[in-house]
Amino acid sequence: MAGSELGFLTLHYKNWGWPALISSAFWVTVVSFAYEIFKQGYIHLALPMILALFCTRLVSDLLFGAVLVHYVVRLLVRAHAIQPA
């Protein structure tokens, strides 16, 4: 997804740790929410509801796109399934 690539691009593809994962999750949230604000009709909702939807999506993307990915990669390295970066 373009949002994820924007996250890694902001760090020039040089950092694959927490900063890159968090940046990637943030940009995934921004890009996908910007698309769906019009596609799903969120634009017609009250501002507090739009902010609540955005924050919920951001927390979800941080949890599944950064934290979970980080720990899965650690487990794969520990199992010698992949080489550490």
Buried (B, 14 or more C-beta within 10 A) or exposed (E): EEBBBBBBBBBEEEBEEEEBBBBBBBBBBBBBBEEBBEEEEBEEBEEEEBEEBBEEBBEEBBEEBBBEBBEEBEEEEEEEEEEEE
